[in-house]
Amino acid sequence: MTTKKPRLSLTVNKMPEDVYQILAEKGDSRRLTPYVVSLVEKEKQMDKIISSLSSKEKKVDQLIDSLALILDKVGGLENKVDGLAEAFQQQQFIRTDQEDFSQNEVPEVKEKALNEKELEIKSDNVISSMDETVASYGDF
């Protein structure tokens, strides 16, 4: 059993004339109730859409903030890369003594005149010694 709902009334003296005319036409053709129900349902849908949009707007704002941070970091990396490229172009990089050379490459050695003191062998630097007689070409 359904309970009887009380009637609703509208105060028409506070209503704009064009709205009153539309509602009066709907009431005369007994379509006022479905019309008002559809208006209320549309308003509910609009409220849901608006709340959904506001939550999506917050997500978009968060994405924009994240993208701004990423762009700042990329800008910092670009500056570092530019600095490295400039240093490389100016050949301001450090070479290590332990560079690998392929079998075909020979490191460039700058010529330097050696004096006798640099060639002198000191006894405290010699671990062991060996006496050997070197044969001349004629002994073979």
DSSP file (Angstrom, degrees, kcal/mol; ACC not computed):
  #  RESIDUE AA STRUCTURE BP1 BP2  ACC     N-H-->O    O-->H-N    N-H-->O    O-->H-N    TCO  KAPPA ALPHA  PHI   PSI    X-CA   Y-CA   Z-CA
    1    1 A M              0   0    0      0, 0.0     2,-0.4     0, 0.0     0, 0.0   0.000 360.0 360.0 360.0 134.3    0.0    0.0    0.0
    2    2 A T        -     0   0    0      3,-0.0     2,-0.3     1,-0.0     3,-0.0  -0.739 360.0-125.8 -95.7 142.7    1.3    3.4   -0.9
    3    3 A T        -     0   0    0     -2,-0.4     2,-0.4     1,-0.1    -1,-0.0  -0.637  29.8-109.0 -84.8 145.5    0.8    6.3    1.4
    4    4 A K        -     0   0    0     -2,-0.3    -1,-0.1     1,-0.0     0, 0.0  -0.591  30.9-141.3 -77.6 128.5   -0.8    9.3    0.0
    5    5 A K        -     0   0    0     -2,-0.4    -1,-0.0     1,-0.1     2,-0.0  -0.647  21.8-110.0 -89.3 144.9    1.6   12.2   -0.4
    6    6 A P        -     0   0    0      0, 0.0     2,-0.1     0, 0.0    -1,-0.1  -0.338  37.6 -99.7 -71.6 157.4    0.5   15.7    0.4
    7    7 A R        -     0   0    0      1,-0.0     2,-0.4    -2,-0.0     0, 0.0  -0.404  31.0-139.7 -73.7 151.0    0.0   18.2   -2.4
    8    8 A L        -     0   0    0     -2,-0.1     2,-0.4     2,-0.0    -1,-0.0  -0.857  15.0-158.8-108.8 148.1    2.7   20.8   -3.2
    9    9 A S        -     0   0    0     -2,-0.4     2,-0.4     2,-0.0     0, 0.0  -0.934   6.4-144.5-127.3 153.9    1.9   24.3   -4.1
   10   10 A L        -     0   0    0     -2,-0.4     2,-0.9     5,-0.0     3,-0.1  -0.912  16.6-131.4-113.9 140.6    3.8   27.0   -5.9
   11   11 A T    >   -     0   0    0     -2,-0.4     3,-0.8     1,-0.2    -2,-0.0  -0.823  25.6-176.5 -91.1 107.9    3.7   30.7   -5.0
   12   12 A V  G >  S+     0   0    0     -2,-0.9     3,-1.3     1,-0.2    -1,-0.2   0.662  70.4  72.7 -84.8 -16.1    3.1   32.2   -8.4
   13   13 A N  G 3  S+     0   0    0      1,-0.3    -1,-0.2    -3,-0.1    -2,-0.0   0.663 101.0  47.3 -74.2 -11.6    3.2   35.8   -7.4
   14   14 A K  G <  S+     0   0    0     -3,-0.8    -1,-0.3     2,-0.1    -2,-0.2   0.168  96.1  97.0-106.4  14.7    7.1   35.5   -6.9
   15   15 A M  S <  S-     0   0    0     -3,-1.3    -3,-0.0    -5,-0.0    -5,-0.0  -0.848  81.9-109.2-107.8 138.5    7.5   33.7  -10.3
   16   16 A P     >  -     0   0    0      0, 0.0     4,-2.4     0, 0.0     3,-0.2  -0.311  31.1-118.3 -61.6 150.5    8.6   35.4  -13.5
   17   17 A E  H  > S+     0   0    0      1,-0.2     4,-2.4     2,-0.2     5,-0.2   0.882 111.1  52.5 -61.8 -41.8    5.8   35.6  -16.1
   18   18 A D  H  > S+     0   0    0      1,-0.2     4,-1.6     2,-0.2    -1,-0.2   0.871 111.0  47.8 -65.8 -35.0    7.5   33.5  -18.8
   19   19 A V  H  > S+     0   0    0     -3,-0.2     4,-2.5     2,-0.2     5,-0.2   0.913 110.5  52.5 -68.7 -42.6    8.2   30.7  -16.2
   20   20 A Y  H  X S+     0   0    0     -4,-2.4     4,-2.8     1,-0.2    -2,-0.2   0.913 107.3  52.2 -59.1 -42.9    4.5   30.9  -15.1
   21   21 A Q  H  X S+     0   0    0     -4,-2.4     4,-2.2     2,-0.2    -1,-0.2   0.915 110.3  47.7 -60.5 -44.0    3.3   30.6  -18.7
   22   22 A I  H  X S+     0   0    0     -4,-1.6     4,-2.1     1,-0.2    -1,-0.2   0.935 115.2  45.0 -63.4 -45.9    5.4   27.4  -19.3
   23   23 A L  H  X S+     0   0    0     -4,-2.5     4,-2.5     1,-0.2    -2,-0.2   0.869 111.4  53.0 -67.2 -36.3    4.2   25.8  -16.0
   24   24 A A  H  X S+     0   0    0     -4,-2.8     4,-2.4    -5,-0.2    -1,-0.2   0.913 109.3  49.0 -64.9 -42.2    0.6   26.8  -16.6
   25   25 A E  H  X S+     0   0    0     -4,-2.2     4,-1.4     2,-0.2    -2,-0.2   0.911 112.8  47.5 -62.9 -42.3    0.6   25.2  -20.1
   26   26 A K  H  <>S+     0   0    0     -4,-2.1     5,-3.3     1,-0.2     6,-0.8   0.898 112.4  50.0 -65.8 -39.8    2.2   22.0  -18.6
   27   27 A G  H ><5S+     0   0    0     -4,-2.5     3,-1.2     4,-0.2    -2,-0.2   0.890 107.0  54.2 -66.1 -39.0   -0.4   22.0  -15.8
   28   28 A D  H 3<5S+     0   0    0     -4,-2.4    -1,-0.2     1,-0.3    -2,-0.2   0.843 112.9  42.9 -64.0 -33.4   -3.3   22.4  -18.3
   29   29 A S  T 3<5S-     0   0    0     -4,-1.4    -1,-0.3    -5,-0.2    -2,-0.2   0.271 115.3-115.4 -96.8  12.5   -2.2   19.3  -20.3
   30   30 A R  T < 5S+     0   0    0     -3,-1.2    -3,-0.2     1,-0.1    -2,-0.1   0.822  88.5 111.0  58.8  35.1   -1.5   17.3  -17.1
   31   31 A R     >< +     0   0    0     -5,-3.3     4,-1.4    -6,-0.2    -4,-0.2   0.198  42.1  98.2-116.6  12.8    2.2   17.2  -17.9
   32   32 A L  H  > S+     0   0    0     -6,-0.8     4,-2.6     2,-0.2     5,-0.2   0.921  80.0  51.5 -69.7 -44.3    3.4   19.5  -15.1
   33   33 A T  H  > S+     0   0    0      1,-0.2     4,-2.5     2,-0.2     5,-0.2   0.948 112.1  44.3 -62.2 -50.8    4.4   16.7  -12.6
   34   34 A P  H  > S+     0   0    0      0, 0.0     4,-2.3     0, 0.0    -1,-0.2   0.865 113.8  53.3 -61.6 -32.2    6.6   14.7  -15.1
   35   35 A Y  H  X S+     0   0    0     -4,-1.4     4,-2.0     2,-0.2    -2,-0.2   0.934 110.7  44.4 -66.8 -45.6    8.1   18.0  -16.2
   36   36 A V  H  X S+     0   0    0     -4,-2.6     4,-2.3     2,-0.2    -1,-0.2   0.903 112.7  52.7 -66.0 -40.8    9.1   19.1  -12.7
   37   37 A V  H  X S+     0   0    0     -4,-2.5     4,-2.4    -5,-0.2    -1,-0.2   0.919 109.4  48.8 -60.8 -43.8   10.4   15.6  -12.0
   38   38 A S  H  X S+     0   0    0     -4,-2.3     4,-2.4     1,-0.2    -1,-0.2   0.881 109.7  52.5 -65.5 -36.6   12.6   15.7  -15.1
   39   39 A L  H  X S+     0   0    0     -4,-2.0     4,-2.0     2,-0.2    -1,-0.2   0.917 110.9  46.7 -63.3 -42.7   13.9   19.2  -14.0
   40   40 A V  H  X S+     0   0    0     -4,-2.3     4,-2.1     2,-0.2    -2,-0.2   0.905 112.6  49.7 -66.3 -41.5   14.9   17.9  -10.6
   41   41 A E  H  X S+     0   0    0     -4,-2.4     4,-2.3     1,-0.2    -2,-0.2   0.901 110.2  50.4 -65.0 -40.4   16.6   14.8  -12.1
   42   42 A K  H  X S+     0   0    0     -4,-2.4     4,-2.5     1,-0.2    -1,-0.2   0.892 108.6  52.5 -63.2 -38.9   18.5   17.0  -14.5
   43   43 A E  H  X S+     0   0    0     -4,-2.0     4,-2.3     2,-0.2    -2,-0.2   0.904 108.3  50.6 -64.5 -40.3   19.6   19.2  -11.6
   44   44 A K  H  X S+     0   0    0     -4,-2.1     4,-2.1     2,-0.2    -2,-0.2   0.922 110.9  49.1 -61.2 -43.9   20.9   16.1   -9.7
   45   45 A Q  H  X S+     0   0    0     -4,-2.3     4,-2.5     1,-0.2    -2,-0.2   0.911 110.1  50.7 -62.2 -42.5   22.8   15.0  -12.8
   46   46 A M  H  X S+     0   0    0     -4,-2.5     4,-2.7     1,-0.2    -1,-0.2   0.893 108.3  52.4 -63.0 -39.8   24.4   18.5  -13.2
   47   47 A D  H  X S+     0   0    0     -4,-2.3     4,-2.4     2,-0.2    -1,-0.2   0.909 110.3  48.4 -62.3 -41.3   25.4   18.4   -9.5
   48   48 A K  H  X S+     0   0    0     -4,-2.1     4,-2.4     2,-0.2    -2,-0.2   0.917 112.3  48.7 -64.1 -42.8   27.1   15.0  -10.0
   49   49 A I  H  X S+     0   0    0     -4,-2.5     4,-2.7     2,-0.2    -2,-0.2   0.915 111.6  49.5 -63.2 -43.5   28.9   16.3  -13.2
   50   50 A I  H  X S+     0   0    0     -4,-2.7     4,-2.3     2,-0.2    -2,-0.2   0.915 112.3  46.7 -64.5 -43.0   30.0   19.5  -11.4
   51   51 A S  H  X S+     0   0    0     -4,-2.4     4,-1.8     2,-0.2    -1,-0.2   0.886 113.0  50.4 -66.6 -36.5   31.4   17.5   -8.4
   52   52 A S  H  X S+     0   0    0     -4,-2.4     4,-2.1    -5,-0.2    -2,-0.2   0.913 110.9  49.2 -64.8 -42.3   33.1   15.1  -10.8
   53   53 A L  H  X S+     0   0    0     -4,-2.7     4,-2.5     1,-0.2    -2,-0.2   0.876 108.1  53.2 -65.3 -37.8   34.6   18.0  -12.7
   54   54 A S  H  X S+     0   0    0     -4,-2.3     4,-1.7     2,-0.2    -1,-0.2   0.890 110.3  47.1 -67.6 -36.8   35.9   19.7   -9.5
   55   55 A S  H  X S+     0   0    0     -4,-1.8     4,-1.7     2,-0.2    -1,-0.2   0.885 113.8  48.4 -69.5 -36.2   37.7   16.4   -8.5
   56   56 A K  H  X S+     0   0    0     -4,-2.1     4,-2.5     2,-0.2    -2,-0.2   0.850 107.3  56.3 -69.5 -33.1   39.1   16.1  -12.0
   57   57 A E  H  X S+     0   0    0     -4,-2.5     4,-2.4     2,-0.2    -1,-0.2   0.895 105.9  50.6 -63.8 -39.2   40.2   19.8  -11.8
   58   58 A K  H  X S+     0   0    0     -4,-1.7     4,-2.2     2,-0.2    -1,-0.2   0.909 110.5  49.4 -63.6 -41.7   42.2   19.0   -8.6
   59   59 A K  H  X S+     0   0    0     -4,-1.7     4,-2.5     2,-0.2    -2,-0.2   0.900 110.4  50.3 -64.3 -40.5   43.8   16.1  -10.4
   60   60 A V  H  X S+     0   0    0     -4,-2.5     4,-2.6     2,-0.2    -2,-0.2   0.906 109.3  51.4 -63.9 -41.1   44.7   18.3  -13.3
   61   61 A D  H  X S+     0   0    0     -4,-2.4     4,-2.3     2,-0.2    -2,-0.2   0.903 110.1  49.4 -61.7 -40.6   46.2   20.8  -11.0
   62   62 A Q  H  X S+     0   0    0     -4,-2.2     4,-2.5     2,-0.2    -2,-0.2   0.905 111.0  49.9 -64.5 -41.2   48.3   18.1   -9.3
   63   63 A L  H  X S+     0   0    0     -4,-2.5     4,-2.8     2,-0.2    -2,-0.2   0.901 109.7  50.9 -63.7 -40.5   49.5   17.0  -12.8
   64   64 A I  H  X S+     0   0    0     -4,-2.6     4,-2.2     2,-0.2    -2,-0.2   0.916 110.7  49.0 -63.3 -42.7   50.4   20.5  -13.7
   65   65 A D  H  X S+     0   0    0     -4,-2.3     4,-2.0     2,-0.2    -2,-0.2   0.917 112.3  48.5 -62.6 -42.7   52.4   20.9  -10.5
   66   66 A S  H  X S+     0   0    0     -4,-2.5     4,-2.4     1,-0.2    -2,-0.2   0.909 110.9  50.4 -63.6 -42.2   54.2   17.5  -11.2
   67   67 A L  H  X S+     0   0    0     -4,-2.8     4,-2.7     1,-0.2    -1,-0.2   0.871 107.5  54.1 -64.0 -36.7   54.9   18.6  -14.8
   68   68 A A  H  X S+     0   0    0     -4,-2.2     4,-2.0     2,-0.2    -1,-0.2   0.912 109.5  47.8 -64.0 -41.5   56.4   21.9  -13.5
   69   69 A L  H  X S+     0   0    0     -4,-2.0     4,-2.3     2,-0.2    -2,-0.2   0.920 112.1  49.4 -63.0 -43.5   58.7   20.0  -11.2
   70   70 A I  H  X S+     0   0    0     -4,-2.4     4,-2.7     1,-0.2    -2,-0.2   0.914 110.1  50.8 -62.6 -43.0   59.7   17.6  -14.0
   71   71 A L  H  X S+     0   0    0     -4,-2.7     4,-2.4     1,-0.2    -1,-0.2   0.878 108.8  51.9 -63.7 -37.4   60.4   20.6  -16.3
   72   72 A D  H  X S+     0   0    0     -4,-2.0     4,-2.1     2,-0.2    -1,-0.2   0.926 111.7  46.7 -62.7 -43.7   62.6   22.2  -13.6
   73   73 A K  H  X S+     0   0    0     -4,-2.3     4,-2.3     2,-0.2    -2,-0.2   0.899 112.1  50.2 -66.3 -39.9   64.6   19.0  -13.2
   74   74 A V  H  X S+     0   0    0     -4,-2.7     4,-2.7     1,-0.2    -1,-0.2   0.900 108.8  52.9 -64.7 -39.4   64.9   18.6  -17.0
   75   75 A G  H  X S+     0   0    0     -4,-2.4     4,-2.1     2,-0.2    -2,-0.2   0.911 109.0  49.5 -61.3 -41.8   66.1   22.3  -17.2
   76   76 A G  H  X S+     0   0    0     -4,-2.1     4,-2.0     1,-0.2    -2,-0.2   0.899 111.4  49.1 -62.7 -40.8   68.8   21.5  -14.6
   77   77 A L  H  X S+     0   0    0     -4,-2.3     4,-2.8     2,-0.2    -2,-0.2   0.893 108.3  53.7 -65.8 -39.1   69.9   18.4  -16.5
   78   78 A E  H  X S+     0   0    0     -4,-2.7     4,-2.8     1,-0.2    -1,-0.2   0.908 107.8  50.8 -61.2 -40.6   70.1   20.5  -19.7
   79   79 A N  H  X S+     0   0    0     -4,-2.1     4,-2.2     2,-0.2    -1,-0.2   0.913 111.5  47.6 -62.9 -41.6   72.3   23.0  -18.0
   80   80 A K  H  X S+     0   0    0     -4,-2.0     4,-2.4     2,-0.2    -2,-0.2   0.917 112.8  48.2 -65.3 -42.9   74.6   20.2  -16.8
   81   81 A V  H  X S+     0   0    0     -4,-2.8     4,-2.8     2,-0.2    -2,-0.2   0.908 111.1  50.9 -63.9 -41.7   74.7   18.6  -20.3
   82   82 A D  H  X S+     0   0    0     -4,-2.8     4,-2.5    -5,-0.2    -1,-0.2   0.909 110.4  49.7 -61.8 -41.0   75.5   22.0  -21.8
   83   83 A G  H  X S+     0   0    0     -4,-2.2     4,-2.4     2,-0.2    -2,-0.2   0.904 112.1  47.4 -64.1 -41.3   78.3   22.4  -19.3
   84   84 A L  H  X S+     0   0    0     -4,-2.4     4,-2.6     2,-0.2    -2,-0.2   0.909 111.9  50.2 -65.8 -41.7   79.7   19.0  -20.1
   85   85 A A  H  X S+     0   0    0     -4,-2.8     4,-2.5     2,-0.2    -2,-0.2   0.914 111.7  48.1 -63.3 -41.7   79.5   19.6  -23.8
   86   86 A E  H  X S+     0   0    0     -4,-2.5     4,-2.0     2,-0.2    -1,-0.2   0.915 112.3  48.8 -65.0 -42.5   81.2   23.0  -23.4
   87   87 A A  H  <>S+     0   0    0     -4,-2.4     5,-2.9     1,-0.2     4,-0.3   0.893 111.8  49.9 -64.4 -38.6   84.0   21.4  -21.3
   88   88 A F  H ><5S+     0   0    0     -4,-2.6     3,-0.9     3,-0.2    -2,-0.2   0.913 109.6  50.5 -66.0 -41.8   84.4   18.6  -23.8
   89   89 A Q  H 3<5S+     0   0    0     -4,-2.5    -1,-0.2     1,-0.3    -2,-0.2   0.856 114.1  44.2 -64.8 -33.5   84.6   21.1  -26.7
   90   90 A Q  T 3<5S-     0   0    0     -4,-2.0    -1,-0.3    -5,-0.2    -2,-0.2   0.456 111.9-126.1 -88.2  -0.4   87.3   23.0  -24.8
   91   91 A Q  T < 5 +     0   0    0     -3,-0.9    -3,-0.2    -4,-0.3    -2,-0.1   0.907  58.2 148.5  56.2  47.7   88.9   19.7  -23.9
   92   92 A Q      < +     0   0    0     -5,-2.9     2,-0.3    -6,-0.1    -1,-0.1  -0.303  30.0 117.5-103.1  47.0   88.9   20.4  -20.2
   93   93 A F        -     0   0    0     -5,-0.1     2,-0.4    -6,-0.1     0, 0.0  -0.807  66.3-112.6-112.4 159.1   88.5   16.8  -19.1
   94   94 A I        -     0   0    0     -2,-0.3     2,-0.4     0, 0.0    -2,-0.1  -0.747  22.5-148.8 -95.5 131.8   91.0   14.8  -17.1
   95   95 A R        -     0   0    0     -2,-0.4     2,-0.2     4,-0.0     4,-0.0  -0.804  13.8-138.0 -96.6 139.4   92.8   11.9  -18.6
   96   96 A T    >   -     0   0    0     -2,-0.4     3,-0.5     1,-0.1    -1,-0.0  -0.594  13.9-127.0 -92.9 158.9   93.8    9.0  -16.4
   97   97 A D  T 3  S+     0   0    0      1,-0.2     2,-0.2    -2,-0.2    -1,-0.1   0.644 103.3  65.0 -76.2 -14.5   97.1    7.2  -16.6
   98   98 A Q  T 3   +     0   0    0      2,-0.0    -1,-0.2     0, 0.0     2,-0.2  -0.280  69.2 153.6-106.4  46.9   95.4    3.8  -17.0
   99   99 A E    <   -     0   0    0     -3,-0.5     2,-0.4    -2,-0.2    -4,-0.0  -0.498  44.1-121.8 -75.1 144.1   93.8    4.4  -20.4
  100  100 A D        -     0   0    0     -2,-0.2     2,-0.4     0, 0.0    -1,-0.1  -0.720  26.5-166.0 -86.7 133.3   93.1    1.3  -22.4
  101  101 A F        -     0   0    0     -2,-0.4     5,-0.0     4,-0.1     0, 0.0  -0.965  18.1-126.3-118.7 136.0   94.7    1.2  -25.8
  102  102 A S    >   -     0   0    0     -2,-0.4     3,-0.8     1,-0.1     0, 0.0  -0.251  35.5 -99.1 -71.2 170.1   93.7   -1.3  -28.5
  103  103 A Q  T 3  S+     0   0    0      1,-0.3    -1,-0.1     3,-0.0    -2,-0.0   0.805 123.8  48.0 -63.2 -28.8   96.4   -3.4  -30.1
  104  104 A N  T 3  S+     0   0    0      2,-0.0     2,-0.4     0, 0.0    -1,-0.3   0.672  98.3  82.0 -86.5 -17.3   96.6   -1.1  -33.1
  105  105 A E    <   -     0   0    0     -3,-0.8    -4,-0.1     0, 0.0     0, 0.0  -0.707  57.5-168.4 -93.2 139.9   96.8    2.1  -31.1
  106  106 A V        -     0   0    0     -2,-0.4     3,-0.1    -5,-0.0    -3,-0.0  -0.993  27.8-116.2-122.8 127.7  100.0    3.3  -29.6
  107  107 A P        -     0   0    0      0, 0.0     2,-0.4     0, 0.0    -6,-0.0  -0.329  34.0-106.9 -65.0 145.1   99.9    6.2  -27.1
  108  108 A E        -     0   0    0      1,-0.0     2,-0.5    -2,-0.0     0, 0.0  -0.571  35.4-163.4 -74.0 127.6  101.7    9.3  -28.2
  109  109 A V        -     0   0    0     -2,-0.4     2,-0.3    -3,-0.1    -1,-0.0  -0.956  12.8-137.1-114.9 125.9  105.0    9.8  -26.3
  110  110 A K        -     0   0    0     -2,-0.5     2,-0.1     1,-0.1    -2,-0.0  -0.642  26.4-114.5 -82.5 137.1  106.6   13.1  -26.4
  111  111 A E        +     0   0    0     -2,-0.3     2,-0.4     2,-0.0    -1,-0.1  -0.446  37.5 177.9 -72.6 141.5  110.3   13.0  -26.9
  112  112 A K        -     0   0    0     -2,-0.1     2,-0.4     2,-0.0    -1,-0.0  -0.990  30.5-120.5-145.7 133.7  112.4   14.2  -24.0
  113  113 A A        -     0   0    0     -2,-0.4     2,-0.4     1,-0.0    -2,-0.0  -0.598  29.4-148.9 -75.4 131.1  116.2   14.3  -23.7
  114  114 A L        -     0   0    0     -2,-0.4     2,-0.2     3,-0.0    -1,-0.0  -0.809   4.5-148.1-101.5 140.0  117.4   12.2  -20.8
  115  115 A N    >>  -     0   0    0     -2,-0.4     4,-1.0     1,-0.1     3,-0.6  -0.573  31.6-100.8 -99.4 172.3  120.5   13.1  -18.8
  116  116 A E  H 3> S+     0   0    0      1,-0.2     4,-0.8     2,-0.2     3,-0.4   0.832 117.9  60.0 -63.4 -34.8  122.8   10.6  -17.2
  117  117 A K  H 34 S+     0   0    0      1,-0.2     3,-0.5     2,-0.2    -1,-0.2   0.863 103.0  52.3 -63.9 -35.1  121.4   11.1  -13.7
  118  118 A E  H <4 S+     0   0    0     -3,-0.6    -1,-0.2     1,-0.2    -2,-0.2   0.789 111.1  47.6 -71.2 -25.9  118.0   10.0  -14.9
  119  119 A L  H  < S+     0   0    0     -4,-1.0    -1,-0.2    -3,-0.4    -2,-0.2   0.559  85.3 115.5 -89.1  -8.6  119.5    6.8  -16.3
  120  120 A E     <  -     0   0    0     -4,-0.8     2,-0.6    -3,-0.5    -3,-0.0  -0.405  59.5-142.4 -66.9 131.8  121.5    6.0  -13.2
  121  121 A I        -     0   0    0     -2,-0.1     2,-0.3     2,-0.0    -1,-0.1  -0.850  12.5-148.2 -97.0 125.5  120.4    2.7  -11.5
  122  122 A K    >   -     0   0    0     -2,-0.6     3,-1.4     1,-0.1     4,-0.5  -0.732  13.7-131.6 -95.1 142.8  120.6    2.9   -7.8
  123  123 A S  G >  S+     0   0    0     -2,-0.3     3,-0.8     1,-0.3    -1,-0.1   0.776 104.6  60.7 -66.9 -27.1  121.4   -0.2   -5.9
  124  124 A D  G 3  S+     0   0    0      1,-0.2    -1,-0.3    -3,-0.0    -3,-0.0   0.669 103.1  53.1 -76.3 -12.8  118.5    0.2   -3.4
  125  125 A N  G <  S+     0   0    0     -3,-1.4     2,-0.5     2,-0.0    -1,-0.2   0.536  89.9  92.1 -92.8  -8.7  116.0    0.0   -6.4
  126  126 A V    <   -     0   0    0     -3,-0.8     3,-0.1    -4,-0.5    -5,-0.0  -0.758  51.2-173.6 -92.7 126.4  117.5   -3.3   -7.7
  127  127 A I  S    S-     0   0    0     -2,-0.5     2,-0.3     1,-0.4    -1,-0.2   0.915  70.5 -14.9 -83.2 -48.1  115.8   -6.4   -6.4
  128  128 A S        -     0   0    0      2,-0.0    -1,-0.4     0, 0.0     2,-0.3  -0.971  63.2-145.5-149.4 162.8  118.1   -8.9   -7.9
  129  129 A S        -     0   0    0     -2,-0.3     2,-0.4    -3,-0.1    -3,-0.0  -0.894   4.0-156.5-131.4 163.2  120.8   -8.9  -10.6
  130  130 A M        -     0   0    0     -2,-0.3     2,-0.5     2,-0.0    -2,-0.0  -0.994   9.3-145.5-142.7 130.5  122.0  -11.4  -13.1
  131  131 A D        +     0   0    0     -2,-0.4     2,-0.4     2,-0.0    -2,-0.0  -0.843  29.3 167.7 -96.1 131.4  125.3  -11.7  -14.8
  132  132 A E        -     0   0    0     -2,-0.5     2,-0.5     2,-0.0    -2,-0.0  -0.995  31.9-134.0-143.0 146.3  125.1  -12.9  -18.4
  133  133 A T        -     0   0    0     -2,-0.4     2,-0.5     0, 0.0    -2,-0.0  -0.893  21.5-144.4-101.4 130.2  127.5  -13.1  -21.3
  134  134 A V        -     0   0    0     -2,-0.5     2,-0.2     1,-0.0    -2,-0.0  -0.823  14.6-133.4 -96.7 126.5  126.1  -11.9  -24.5
  135  135 A A        -     0   0    0     -2,-0.5     2,-0.1     1,-0.1     5,-0.0  -0.484  18.5-124.7 -77.1 147.5  127.3  -13.7  -27.6
  136  136 A S    >   -     0   0    0     -2,-0.2     3,-1.7     1,-0.1     4,-0.3  -0.390  30.5 -99.1 -84.4 170.0  128.3  -11.8  -30.6
  137  137 A Y  G >  S+     0   0    0      1,-0.3     3,-0.9     2,-0.2    -1,-0.1   0.780 120.1  62.3 -61.2 -26.9  126.9  -12.3  -34.0
  138  138 A G  G 3  S+     0   0    0      1,-0.2    -1,-0.3     2,-0.1    -3,-0.0   0.672  90.4  68.0 -76.3 -15.3  129.7  -14.4  -35.0
  139  139 A D  G <         0   0    0     -3,-1.7    -1,-0.2     1,-0.2    -2,-0.2   0.567 360.0 360.0 -82.8  -8.0  129.0  -17.1  -32.4
  140  140 A F    <         0   0    0     -3,-0.9    -1,-0.2    -4,-0.3    -2,-0.1   0.502 360.0 360.0 -79.1 360.0  125.8  -18.3  -33.9
